[in-house]
Amino acid sequence: MHSELESQVWLSVQQTGDATAFEALIQRAVDSFKRHPGFDPLVRLHASDIGPLGIQVLREVLRRRGRHPDSCDDVAGYLELRSRLKDHLRCQLQWYLVKGGHATEEIQEDQLHRDLGL
């Protein structure tokens, strides 16, 4: 993970509700992802960045949806996934925070920049 803001988004979402609500949100975000053809490099999300619950829930949702590589099943502390999926998840979580009024000023400003294409 390359962004402190991304970490803040993941951790803030986990603090806004219980584990069941967080899992449902991740499930909706994964289900709404549409993969486009072409090369999409693997990236790692670390528990130190998105929290142990973030890794656990995302791993389980990806496994249930058939999107989780078997090579990462037993690796503790991080999860590998495609970069576009990672970006999609962050955008969905960030939008959830802004829409629900839970976003910090920094997250709101970043969302505005994304919406305007800056």
N, CA, C and O atoms as a printed pandas DataFrame, in Angstrom:
     atom_number atom_name residue_name chain_id  residue_number  x_coord  y_coord  z_coord
0              1         N          MET        A               1    0.846   -1.160    0.000
1              2        CA          MET        A               1    0.000    0.000    0.000
2              3         C          MET        A               1    0.897    1.230    0.000
3              4         O          MET        A               1    1.924    1.261    0.678
4              5         N          HIS        A               2    0.505    2.229   -0.756
5              6        CA          HIS        A               2    1.365    3.384   -0.934
6              7         C          HIS        A               2    0.819    4.641   -0.267
7              8         O          HIS        A               2    1.481    5.679   -0.285
8              9         N          SER        A               3   -0.360    4.572    0.314
9             10        CA          SER        A               3   -0.994    5.798    0.761
10            11         C          SER        A               3   -1.450    5.716    2.218
11            12         O          SER        A               3   -2.117    4.772    2.641
12            13         N          GLU        A               4   -1.065    6.735    2.951
13            14        CA          GLU        A               4   -1.547    6.848    4.328
14            15         C          GLU        A               4   -3.051    7.095    4.335
15            16         O          GLU        A               4   -3.760    6.639    5.232
16            17         N          LEU        A               5   -3.526    7.818    3.331
17            18        CA          LEU        A               5   -4.951    8.097    3.216
18            19         C          LEU        A               5   -5.738    6.806    2.992
19            20         O          LEU        A               5   -6.824    6.629    3.544
20            21         N          GLU        A               6   -5.188    5.918    2.188
21            22        CA          GLU        A               6   -5.852    4.640    1.929
22            23         C          GLU        A               6   -6.006    3.844    3.224
23            24         O          GLU        A               6   -7.053    3.246    3.475
24            25         N          SER        A               7   -4.979    3.844    4.021
25            26        CA          SER        A               7   -5.028    3.175    5.319
26            27         C          SER        A               7   -6.085    3.824    6.209
27            28         O          SER        A               7   -6.850    3.131    6.879
28            29         N          GLN        A               8   -6.122    5.128    6.213
29            30        CA          GLN        A               8   -7.107    5.858    7.010
30            31         C          GLN        A               8   -8.530    5.510    6.573
31            32         O          GLN        A               8   -9.418    5.365    7.413
32            33         N          VAL        A               9   -8.749    5.376    5.273
33            34        CA          VAL        A               9  -10.070    5.016    4.754
34            35         C          VAL        A               9  -10.489    3.647    5.278
35            36         O          VAL        A               9  -11.584    3.498    5.819
36            37         N          TRP        A              10   -9.625    2.650    5.120
37            38        CA          TRP        A              10   -9.945    1.292    5.567
38            39         C          TRP        A              10  -10.241    1.257    7.064
39            40         O          TRP        A              10  -11.233    0.665    7.488
40            41         N          LEU        A              11   -9.395    1.879    7.851
41            42        CA          LEU        A              11   -9.558    1.822    9.306
42            43         C          LEU        A              11  -10.778    2.617    9.768
43            44         O          LEU        A              11  -11.449    2.218   10.720
44            45         N          SER        A              12  -11.068    3.725    9.113
45            46        CA          SER        A              12  -12.245    4.526    9.469
46            47         C          SER        A              12  -13.535    3.771    9.199
47            48         O          SER        A              12  -14.469    3.820    9.999
48            49         N          VAL        A              13  -13.587    3.077    8.077
49            50        CA          VAL        A              13  -14.786    2.299    7.753
50            51         C          VAL        A              13  -15.024    1.232    8.810
51            52         O          VAL        A              13  -16.166    0.994    9.204
52            53         N          GLN        A              14  -13.967    0.592    9.270
53            54        CA          GLN        A              14  -14.112   -0.457   10.277
54            55         C          GLN        A              14  -14.620    0.105   11.599
55            56         O          GLN        A              14  -15.264   -0.611   12.366
56            57         N          GLN        A              15  -14.344    1.362   11.872
57            58        CA          GLN        A              15  -14.777    1.981   13.124
58            59         C          GLN        A              15  -16.212    2.493   13.074
59            60         O          GLN        A              15  -16.785    2.806   14.117
60            61         N          THR        A              16  -16.802    2.586   11.886
61            62        CA          THR        A              16  -18.149    3.154   11.764
62            63         C          THR        A              16  -19.255    2.159   12.086
63            64         O          THR        A              16  -20.398    2.566   12.291
64            65         N          GLY        A              17  -18.948    0.879   12.135
65            66        CA          GLY        A              17  -19.988   -0.110   12.407
66            67         C          GLY        A              17  -19.394   -1.395   12.930
67            68         O          GLY        A              17  -18.208   -1.460   13.255
68            69         N          ASP        A              18  -20.226   -2.418   13.009
69            70        CA          ASP        A              18  -19.747   -3.709   13.500
70            71         C          ASP        A              18  -19.134   -4.531   12.366
71            72         O          ASP        A              18  -19.151   -4.120   11.206
72            73         N          ALA        A              19  -18.600   -5.684   12.715
73            74        CA          ALA        A              19  -17.908   -6.539   11.741
74            75         C          ALA        A              19  -18.851   -7.038   10.657
75            76         O          ALA        A              19  -18.438   -7.187    9.507
76            77         N          THR        A              20  -20.108   -7.298   10.998
77            78        CA          THR        A              20  -21.081   -7.780   10.014
78            79         C          THR        A              20  -21.360   -6.716    8.957
79            80         O          THR        A              20  -21.417   -7.023    7.766
80            81         N          ALA        A              21  -21.532   -5.479    9.383
81            82        CA          ALA        A              21  -21.768   -4.381    8.439
82            83         C          ALA        A              21  -20.546   -4.158    7.559
83            84         O          ALA        A              21  -20.678   -3.895    6.364
84            85         N          PHE        A              22  -19.366   -4.260    8.145
85            86        CA          PHE        A              22  -18.128   -4.108    7.381
86            87         C          PHE        A              22  -18.014   -5.207    6.328
87            88         O          PHE        A              22  -17.655   -4.936    5.183
88            89         N          GLU        A              23  -18.318   -6.435    6.711
89            90        CA          GLU        A              23  -18.256   -7.545    5.758
90            91         C          GLU        A              23  -19.253   -7.350    4.624
91            92         O          GLU        A              23  -18.922   -7.609    3.467
92            93         N          ALA        A              24  -20.463   -6.900    4.931
93            94        CA          ALA        A              24  -21.469   -6.652    3.897
94            95         C          ALA        A              24  -21.004   -5.565    2.931
95            96         O          ALA        A              24  -21.227   -5.669    1.725
96            97         N          LEU        A              25  -20.367   -4.536    3.451
97            98        CA          LEU        A              25  -19.851   -3.457    2.611
98            99         C          LEU        A              25  -18.752   -3.968    1.679
99           100         O          LEU        A              25  -18.741   -3.644    0.491
100          101         N          ILE        A              26  -17.834   -4.762    2.216
101          102        CA          ILE        A              26  -16.761   -5.334    1.397
102          103         C          ILE        A              26  -17.353   -6.260    0.338
103          104         O          ILE        A              26  -16.910   -6.259   -0.810
104          105         N          GLN        A              27  -18.338   -7.039    0.720
105          106        CA          GLN        A              27  -18.970   -7.957   -0.227
106          107         C          GLN        A              27  -19.624   -7.190   -1.375
107          108         O          GLN        A              27  -19.486   -7.577   -2.536
108          109         N          ARG        A              28  -20.334   -6.107   -1.063
109          110        CA          ARG        A              28  -20.954   -5.295   -2.121
110          111         C          ARG        A              28  -19.895   -4.670   -3.028
111          112         O          ARG        A              28  -20.070   -4.603   -4.245
112          113         N          ALA        A              29  -18.803   -4.217   -2.431
113          114        CA          ALA        A              29  -17.734   -3.598   -3.219
114          115         C          ALA        A              29  -17.088   -4.618   -4.151
115          116         O          ALA        A              29  -16.836   -4.314   -5.317
116          117         N          VAL        A              30  -16.820   -5.812   -3.659
117          118        CA          VAL        A              30  -16.225   -6.865   -4.496
118          119         C          VAL        A              30  -17.201   -7.261   -5.599
119          120         O          VAL        A              30  -16.799   -7.435   -6.750
120          121         N          ASP        A              31  -18.472   -7.402   -5.257
121          122        CA          ASP        A              31  -19.475   -7.796   -6.248
122          123         C          ASP        A              31  -19.651   -6.748   -7.344
123          124         O          ASP        A              31  -19.997   -7.093   -8.474
124          125         N          SER        A              32  -19.421   -5.488   -7.032
125          126        CA          SER        A              32  -19.609   -4.427   -8.027
126          127         C          SER        A              32  -18.394   -4.231   -8.933
127          128         O          SER        A              32  -18.451   -3.448   -9.881
128          129         N          PHE        A              33  -17.303   -4.931   -8.651
129          130        CA          PHE        A              33  -16.082   -4.773   -9.443
130          131         C          PHE        A              33  -16.212   -5.496  -10.777
131          132         O          PHE        A              33  -16.607   -6.661  -10.826
132          133         N          LYS        A              34  -15.882   -4.805  -11.844
133          134        CA          LYS        A              34  -15.868   -5.386  -13.191
134          135         C          LYS        A              34  -14.438   -5.352  -13.707
135          136         O          LYS        A              34  -13.868   -4.283  -13.928
136          137         N          ARG        A              35  -13.871   -6.529  -13.895
137          138        CA          ARG        A              35  -12.489   -6.600  -14.370
138          139         C          ARG        A              35  -12.447   -6.378  -15.875
139          140         O          ARG        A              35  -13.239   -6.949  -16.625
140          141         N          HIS        A              36  -11.517   -5.545  -16.297
141          142        CA          HIS        A              36  -11.319   -5.275  -17.716
142          143         C          HIS        A              36  -10.159   -6.117  -18.225
143          144         O          HIS        A              36   -9.252   -6.445  -17.460
144          145         N          PRO        A              37  -10.174   -6.473  -19.510
145          146        CA          PRO        A              37   -9.072   -7.266  -20.061
146          147         C          PRO        A              37   -7.752   -6.507  -19.973
147          148         O          PRO        A              37   -7.718   -5.276  -19.965
148          149         N          GLY        A              38   -6.685   -7.265  -19.910
149          150        CA          GLY        A              38   -5.361   -6.660  -19.879
150          151         C          GLY        A              38   -4.621   -6.985  -18.609
151          152         O          GLY        A              38   -5.170   -7.559  -17.668
152          153         N          PHE        A              39   -3.354   -6.602  -18.603
153          154        CA          PHE        A              39   -2.488   -6.877  -17.465
154          155         C          PHE        A              39   -2.840   -5.968  -16.302
155          156         O          PHE        A              39   -3.030   -4.763  -16.468
156          157         N          ASP        A              40   -2.922   -6.551  -15.151
157          158        CA          ASP        A              40   -3.236   -5.830  -13.927
158          159         C          ASP        A              40   -2.344   -6.405  -12.832
159          160         O          ASP        A              40   -2.605   -7.507  -12.350
160          161         N          PRO        A              41   -1.301   -5.689  -12.428
161          162        CA          PRO        A              41   -0.312   -6.262  -11.502
162          163         C          PRO        A              41   -0.893   -6.561  -10.119
163          164         O          PRO        A              41   -1.855   -5.936   -9.672
164          165         N          LEU        A              42   -0.273   -7.537   -9.466
165          166        CA          LEU        A              42   -0.628   -7.861   -8.089
166          167         C          LEU        A              42   -0.024   -6.833   -7.141
167          168         O          LEU        A              42    1.100   -6.374   -7.341
168          169         N          VAL        A              43   -0.769   -6.483   -6.123
169          170        CA          VAL        A              43   -0.285   -5.609   -5.058
170          171         C          VAL        A              43   -0.637   -6.265   -3.730
171          172         O          VAL        A              43   -1.488   -7.152   -3.668
172          173         N          ARG        A              44    0.021   -5.821   -2.681
173          174        CA          ARG        A              44   -0.239   -6.384   -1.353
174          175         C          ARG        A              44   -0.930   -5.361   -0.463
175          176         O          ARG        A              44   -0.573   -4.183   -0.432
176          177         N          LEU        A              45   -1.919   -5.846    0.248
177          178        CA          LEU        A              45   -2.527   -5.079    1.326
178          179         C          LEU        A              45   -2.056   -5.725    2.618
179          180         O          LEU        A              45   -2.242   -6.926    2.816
180          181         N          HIS        A              46   -1.453   -4.945    3.491
181          182        CA          HIS        A              46   -0.891   -5.465    4.738
182          183         C          HIS        A              46   -1.826   -5.183    5.910
183          184         O          HIS        A              46   -2.512   -4.161    5.949
184          185         N          ALA        A              47   -1.836   -6.108    6.857
185          186        CA          ALA        A              47   -2.655   -5.938    8.061
186          187         C          ALA        A              47   -2.252   -4.683    8.823
187          188         O          ALA        A              47   -3.091   -4.057    9.471
188          189         N          SER        A              48   -0.995   -4.313    8.755
189          190        CA          SER        A              48   -0.547   -3.097    9.442
190          191         C          SER        A              48   -1.154   -1.841    8.808
191          192         O          SER        A              48   -1.202   -0.789    9.447
192          193         N          ASP        A              49   -1.615   -1.942    7.568
193          194        CA          ASP        A              49   -2.221   -0.803    6.877
194          195         C          ASP        A              49   -3.744   -0.795    6.955
195          196         O          ASP        A              49   -4.344    0.250    7.205
196          197         N          ILE        A              50   -4.375   -1.951    6.743
197          198        CA          ILE        A              50   -5.844   -1.990    6.693
198          199         C          ILE        A              50   -6.457   -2.698    7.892
199          200         O          ILE        A              50   -7.676   -2.851    7.967
200          201         N          GLY        A              51   -5.633   -3.125    8.818
201          202        CA          GLY        A              51   -6.120   -3.774   10.027
202          203         C          GLY        A              51   -6.299   -5.275    9.842
203          204         O          GLY        A              51   -6.605   -5.733    8.741
204          205         N          PRO        A              52   -6.112   -6.039   10.907
205          206        CA          PRO        A              52   -6.294   -7.495   10.833
206          207         C          PRO        A              52   -7.706   -7.887   10.404
207          208         O          PRO        A              52   -7.886   -8.855    9.665
208          209         N          LEU        A              53   -8.712   -7.131   10.867
209          210        CA          LEU        A              53  -10.085   -7.416   10.459
210          211         C          LEU        A              53  -10.257   -7.180    8.963
211          212         O          LEU        A              53  -10.957   -7.938    8.292
212          213         N          GLY        A              54   -9.626   -6.137    8.438
213          214        CA          GLY        A              54   -9.694   -5.862    7.006
214          215         C          GLY        A              54   -9.154   -7.014    6.183
215          216         O          GLY        A              54   -9.766   -7.413    5.193
216          217         N          ILE        A              55   -8.012   -7.550    6.586
217          218        CA          ILE        A              55   -7.418   -8.692    5.882
218          219         C          ILE        A              55   -8.323   -9.908    5.991
219          220         O          ILE        A              55   -8.595  -10.579    4.995
220          221         N          GLN        A              56   -8.786  -10.190    7.194
221          222        CA          GLN        A              56   -9.611  -11.375    7.435
222          223         C          GLN        A              56  -10.903  -11.328    6.617
223          224         O          GLN        A              56  -11.247  -12.302    5.948
224          225         N          VAL        A              57  -11.607  -10.218    6.666
225          226        CA          VAL        A              57  -12.883  -10.088    5.962
226          227         C          VAL        A              57  -12.671  -10.113    4.454
227          228         O          VAL        A              57  -13.389  -10.817    3.745
228          229         N          LEU        A              58  -11.705   -9.365    3.958
229          230        CA          LEU        A              58  -11.456   -9.332    2.520
230          231         C          LEU        A              58  -11.045  -10.699    2.004
231          232         O          LEU        A              58  -11.506  -11.122    0.944
232          233         N          ARG        A              59  -10.187  -11.398    2.735
233          234        CA          ARG        A              59   -9.766  -12.742    2.330
234          235         C          ARG        A              59  -10.973  -13.679    2.232
235          236         O          ARG        A              59  -11.095  -14.436    1.269
236          237         N          GLU        A              60  -11.850  -13.629    3.212
237          238        CA          GLU        A              60  -13.019  -14.512    3.224
238          239         C          GLU        A              60  -13.989  -14.173    2.092
239          240         O          GLU        A              60  -14.506  -15.071    1.429
240          241         N          VAL        A              61  -14.235  -12.892    1.872
241          242        CA          VAL        A              61  -15.133  -12.477    0.787
242          243         C          VAL        A              61  -14.560  -12.895   -0.564
243          244         O          VAL        A              61  -15.289  -13.420   -1.405
244          245         N          LEU        A              62  -13.275  -12.671   -0.782
245          246        CA          LEU        A              62  -12.655  -13.058   -2.054
246          247         C          LEU        A              62  -12.699  -14.568   -2.243
247          248         O          LEU        A              62  -12.915  -15.047   -3.356
248          249         N          ARG        A              63  -12.499  -15.312   -1.178
249          250        CA          ARG        A              63  -12.543  -16.779   -1.256
250          251         C          ARG        A              63  -13.949  -17.244   -1.650
251          252         O          ARG        A              63  -14.101  -18.105   -2.517
252          253         N          ARG        A              64  -14.967  -16.674   -1.016
253          254        CA          ARG        A              64  -16.353  -17.058   -1.332
254          255         C          ARG        A              64  -16.734  -16.690   -2.758
255          256         O          ARG        A              64  -17.546  -17.372   -3.383
256          257         N          ARG        A              65  -16.154  -15.620   -3.267
257          258        CA          ARG        A              65  -16.477  -15.164   -4.627
258          259         C          ARG        A              65  -15.570  -15.786   -5.691
259          260         O          ARG        A              65  -15.720  -15.493   -6.877
260          261         N          GLY        A              66  -14.643  -16.631   -5.281
261          262        CA          GLY        A              66  -13.753  -17.284   -6.240
262          263         C          GLY        A              66  -12.710  -16.361   -6.829
263          264         O          GLY        A              66  -12.203  -16.631   -7.918
264          265         N          ARG        A              67  -12.377  -15.295   -6.153
265          266        CA          ARG        A              67  -11.397  -14.324   -6.658
266          267         C          ARG        A              67  -10.106  -14.338   -5.868
267          268         O          ARG        A              67   -9.243  -13.486   -6.079
268          269         N          HIS        A              68   -9.961  -15.274   -4.978
269          270        CA          HIS        A              68   -8.795  -15.295   -4.094
270          271         C          HIS        A              68   -7.803  -16.348   -4.559
271          272         O          HIS        A              68   -8.167  -17.518   -4.681
272          273         N          PRO        A              69   -6.551  -15.962   -4.822
273          274        CA          PRO        A              69   -5.556  -16.957   -5.240
274          275         C          PRO        A              69   -5.227  -17.919   -4.102
275          276         O          PRO        A              69   -5.039  -17.503   -2.958
276          277         N          ASP        A              70   -5.159  -19.202   -4.428
277          278        CA          ASP        A              70   -4.860  -20.223   -3.420
278          279         C          ASP        A              70   -3.500  -20.015   -2.783
279          280         O          ASP        A              70   -3.283  -20.438   -1.648
280          281         N          SER        A              71   -2.590  -19.379   -3.481
281          282        CA          SER        A              71   -1.233  -19.197   -2.967
282          283         C          SER        A              71   -1.183  -18.322   -1.719
283          284         O          SER        A              71   -0.187  -18.355   -0.996
284          285         N          CYS        A              72   -2.216  -17.550   -1.447
285          286        CA          CYS        A              72   -2.209  -16.638   -0.297
286          287         C          CYS        A              72   -3.042  -17.145    0.869
287          288         O          CYS        A              72   -3.188  -16.441    1.869
288          289         N          ASP        A              73   -3.588  -18.347    0.763
289          290        CA          ASP        A              73   -4.492  -18.833    1.802
290          291         C          ASP        A              73   -3.876  -18.838    3.185
291          292         O          ASP        A              73   -4.544  -18.472    4.152
292          293         N          ASP        A              74   -2.633  -19.237    3.304
293          294        CA          ASP        A              74   -2.029  -19.407    4.617
294          295         C          ASP        A              74   -1.021  -18.319    4.968
295          296         O          ASP        A              74   -0.284  -18.454    5.944
296          297         N          VAL        A              75   -0.981  -17.263    4.200
297          298        CA          VAL        A              75   -0.020  -16.192    4.459
298          299         C          VAL        A              75   -0.657  -15.181    5.409
299          300         O          VAL        A              75   -1.622  -14.500    5.063
300          301         N          ALA        A              76   -0.102  -15.103    6.591
301          302        CA          ALA        A              76   -0.640  -14.162    7.580
302          303         C          ALA        A              76   -0.020  -12.782    7.381
303          304         O          ALA        A              76    1.145  -12.663    7.002
304          305         N          GLY        A              77   -0.795  -11.764    7.636
305          306        CA          GLY        A              77   -0.251  -10.421    7.632
306          307         C          GLY        A              77   -0.442   -9.627    6.363
307          308         O          GLY        A              77   -0.314   -8.403    6.378
308          309         N          TYR        A              78   -0.746  -10.291    5.266
309          310        CA          TYR        A              78   -1.016   -9.544    4.036
310          311         C          TYR        A              78   -1.874  -10.360    3.087
311          312         O          TYR        A              78   -2.069  -11.562    3.268
312          313         N          LEU        A              79   -2.377   -9.680    2.078
313          314        CA          LEU        A              79   -3.220  -10.299    1.066
314          315         C          LEU        A              79   -2.826   -9.711   -0.281
315          316         O          LEU        A              79   -2.669   -8.496   -0.405
316          317         N          GLU        A              80   -2.668  -10.554   -1.283
317          318        CA          GLU        A              80   -2.362  -10.077   -2.632
318          319         C          GLU        A              80   -3.643  -10.024   -3.448
319          320         O          GLU        A              80   -4.467  -10.936   -3.394
320          321         N          LEU        A              81   -3.799   -8.946   -4.201
321          322        CA          LEU        A              81   -4.910   -8.830   -5.121
322          323         C          LEU        A              81   -4.507   -7.902   -6.257
323          324         O          LEU        A              81   -3.477   -7.231   -6.184
324          325         N          ARG        A              82   -5.304   -7.867   -7.284
325          326        CA          ARG        A              82   -5.000   -7.042   -8.454
326          327         C          ARG        A              82   -5.167   -5.561   -8.117
327          328         O          ARG        A              82   -6.043   -5.180   -7.340
328          329         N          SER        A              83   -4.316   -4.745   -8.712
329          330        CA          SER        A              83   -4.280   -3.318   -8.364
330          331         C          SER        A              83   -5.601   -2.605   -8.649
331          332         O          SER        A              83   -6.006   -1.733   -7.880
332          333         N          ARG        A              84   -6.274   -2.960   -9.735
333          334        CA          ARG        A              84   -7.548   -2.289  -10.038
334          335         C          ARG        A              84   -8.625   -2.656   -9.019
335          336         O          ARG        A              84   -9.465   -1.824   -8.677
336          337         N          LEU        A              85   -8.604   -3.889   -8.539
337          338        CA          LEU        A              85   -9.550   -4.286   -7.495
338          339         C          LEU        A              85   -9.251   -3.524   -6.207
339          340         O          LEU        A              85  -10.174   -3.063   -5.535
340          341         N          LYS        A              86   -7.989   -3.388   -5.862
341          342        CA          LYS        A              86   -7.598   -2.627   -4.670
342          343         C          LYS        A              86   -8.090   -1.185   -4.775
343          344         O          LYS        A              86   -8.645   -0.640   -3.821
344          345         N          ASP        A              87   -7.882   -0.575   -5.935
345          346        CA          ASP        A              87   -8.316    0.808   -6.138
346          347         C          ASP        A              87   -9.841    0.928   -6.072
347          348         O          ASP        A              87  -10.374    1.885   -5.511
348          349         N          HIS        A              88  -10.526   -0.047   -6.648
349          350        CA          HIS        A              88  -11.988   -0.054   -6.621
350          351         C          HIS        A              88  -12.502   -0.148   -5.183
351          352         O          HIS        A              88  -13.423    0.573   -4.796
352          353         N          LEU        A              89  -11.905   -1.032   -4.405
353          354        CA          LEU        A              89  -12.317   -1.190   -3.009
354          355         C          LEU        A              89  -12.121    0.108   -2.231
355          356         O          LEU        A              89  -12.991    0.528   -1.468
356          357         N          ARG        A              90  -10.979    0.726   -2.433
357          358        CA          ARG        A              90  -10.705    1.986   -1.737
358          359         C          ARG        A              90  -11.727    3.054   -2.124
359          360         O          ARG        A              90  -12.224    3.780   -1.262
360          361         N          CYS        A              91  -12.037    3.151   -3.404
361          362        CA          CYS        A              91  -13.011    4.149   -3.862
362          363         C          CYS        A              91  -14.392    3.893   -3.261
363          364         O          CYS        A              91  -15.075    4.826   -2.840
364          365         N          GLN        A              92  -14.795    2.630   -3.223
365          366        CA          GLN        A              92  -16.095    2.286   -2.651
366          367         C          GLN        A              92  -16.155    2.603   -1.159
367          368         O          GLN        A              92  -17.148    3.144   -0.672
368          369         N          LEU        A              93  -15.093    2.266   -0.441
369          370        CA          LEU        A              93  -15.048    2.539    0.997
370          371         C          LEU        A              93  -15.012    4.043    1.266
371          372         O          LEU        A              93  -15.654    4.534    2.195
372          373         N          GLN        A              94  -14.264    4.757    0.454
373          374        CA          GLN        A              94  -14.165    6.206    0.615
374          375         C          GLN        A              94  -15.521    6.859    0.355
375          376         O          GLN        A              94  -15.932    7.759    1.088
376          377         N          TRP        A              95  -16.206    6.410   -0.676
377          378        CA          TRP        A              95  -17.526    6.957   -0.990
378          379         C          TRP        A              95  -18.501    6.685    0.164
379          380         O          TRP        A              95  -19.314    7.541    0.514
380          381         N          TYR        A              96  -18.411    5.491    0.747
381          382        CA          TYR        A              96  -19.251    5.133    1.893
382          383         C          TYR        A              96  -19.026    6.108    3.053
383          384         O          TYR        A              96  -19.983    6.562    3.680
384          385         N          LEU        A              97  -17.776    6.424    3.329
385          386        CA          LEU        A              97  -17.461    7.357    4.417
386          387         C          LEU        A              97  -18.017    8.751    4.138
387          388         O          LEU        A              97  -18.605    9.379    5.019
388          389         N          VAL        A              98  -17.830    9.229    2.919
389          390        CA          VAL        A              98  -18.298   10.570    2.556
390          391         C          VAL        A              98  -19.821   10.622    2.611
391          392         O          VAL        A              98  -20.397   11.547    3.185
392          393         N          LYS        A              99  -20.458    9.640    2.020
393          394        CA          LYS        A              99  -21.922    9.602    1.967
394          395         C          LYS        A              99  -22.535    9.511    3.366
395          396         O          LYS        A              99  -23.571   10.121    3.632
396          397         N          GLY        A             100  -21.902    8.759    4.247
397          398        CA          GLY        A             100  -22.422    8.583    5.597
398          399         C          GLY        A             100  -22.031    9.671    6.572
399          400         O          GLY        A             100  -22.448    9.638    7.730
400          401         N          GLY        A             101  -21.236   10.639    6.129
401          402        CA          GLY        A             101  -20.819   11.726    6.999
402          403         C          GLY        A             101  -19.735   11.339    7.990
403          404         O          GLY        A             101  -19.568   11.996    9.017
404          405         N          HIS        A             102  -18.992   10.267    7.688
405          406        CA          HIS        A             102  -17.938    9.793    8.587
406          407         C          HIS        A             102  -16.537   10.177    8.111
407          408         O          HIS        A             102  -15.546    9.852    8.766
408          409         N          ALA        A             103  -16.456   10.861    6.984
409          410        CA          ALA        A             103  -15.156   11.162    6.382
410          411         C          ALA        A             103  -14.501   12.371    7.044
411          412         O          ALA        A             103  -15.165   13.337    7.419
412          413         N          THR        A             104  -13.191   12.288    7.173
413          414        CA          THR        A             104  -12.425   13.439    7.638
414          415         C          THR        A             104  -12.358   14.460    6.508
415          416         O          THR        A             104  -12.737   14.167    5.374
416          417         N          GLU        A             105  -11.884   15.637    6.817
417          418        CA          GLU        A             105  -11.753   16.677    5.794
418          419         C          GLU        A             105  -10.808   16.226    4.673
419          420         O          GLU        A             105  -11.051   16.501    3.498
420          421         N          GLU        A             106   -9.742   15.540    5.049
421          422        CA          GLU        A             106   -8.775   15.051    4.063
422          423         C          GLU        A             106   -9.416   14.034    3.113
423          424         O          GLU        A             106   -9.169   14.069    1.907
424          425         N          ILE        A             107  -10.223   13.143    3.646
425          426        CA          ILE        A             107  -10.904   12.143    2.820
426          427         C          ILE        A             107  -11.928   12.826    1.919
427          428         O          ILE        A             107  -12.052   12.469    0.747
428          429         N          GLN        A             108  -12.660   13.798    2.446
429          430        CA          GLN        A             108  -13.638   14.526    1.637
430          431         C          GLN        A             108  -12.963   15.274    0.495
431          432         O          GLN        A             108  -13.456   15.278   -0.633
432          433         N          GLU        A             109  -11.845   15.900    0.792
433          434        CA          GLU        A             109  -11.107   16.645   -0.230
434          435         C          GLU        A             109  -10.601   15.708   -1.327
435          436         O          GLU        A             109  -10.688   16.028   -2.513
436          437         N          ASP        A             110  -10.076   14.559   -0.929
437          438        CA          ASP        A             110   -9.604   13.584   -1.908
438          439         C          ASP        A             110  -10.758   13.076   -2.771
439          440         O          ASP        A             110  -10.596   12.885   -3.976
440          441         N          GLN        A             111  -11.917   12.858   -2.157
441          442        CA          GLN        A             111  -13.088   12.403   -2.910
442          443         C          GLN        A             111  -13.519   13.456   -3.924
443          444         O          GLN        A             111  -13.873   13.124   -5.055
444          445         N          LEU        A             112  -13.491   14.712   -3.526
445          446        CA          LEU        A             112  -13.841   15.794   -4.443
446          447         C          LEU        A             112  -12.881   15.818   -5.628
447          448         O          LEU        A             112  -13.311   15.987   -6.769
448          449         N          HIS        A             113  -11.589   15.651   -5.371
449          450        CA          HIS        A             113  -10.599   15.612   -6.452
450          451         C          HIS        A             113  -10.874   14.447   -7.391
451          452         O          HIS        A             113  -10.758   14.595   -8.608
452          453         N          ARG        A             114  -11.235   13.300   -6.850
453          454        CA          ARG        A             114  -11.556   12.137   -7.686
454          455         C          ARG        A             114  -12.794   12.419   -8.536
455          456         O          ARG        A             114  -12.820   12.125   -9.732
456          457         N          ASP        A             115  -13.817   12.992   -7.904
457          458        CA          ASP        A             115  -15.061   13.277   -8.620
458          459         C          ASP        A             115  -14.847   14.268   -9.759
459          460         O          ASP        A             115  -15.495   14.178  -10.802
460          461         N          LEU        A             116  -13.931   15.214   -9.549
461          462        CA          LEU        A             116  -13.659   16.224  -10.575
462          463         C          LEU        A             116  -12.596   15.781  -11.577
463          464         O          LEU        A             116  -12.333   16.469  -12.563
464          465         N          GLY        A             117  -11.991   14.627  -11.314
465          466        CA          GLY        A             117  -10.969   14.112  -12.224
466          467         C          GLY        A             117   -9.642   14.835  -12.124
467          468         O          GLY        A             117   -8.897   14.893  -13.103
468          469         N          LEU        A             118   -9.333   15.381  -10.980
469          470        CA          LEU        A             118   -8.078   16.121  -10.794
470          471         C          LEU        A             118   -6.969   15.219  -10.325
471          472         O          LEU        A             118   -5.845   15.678  -10.119
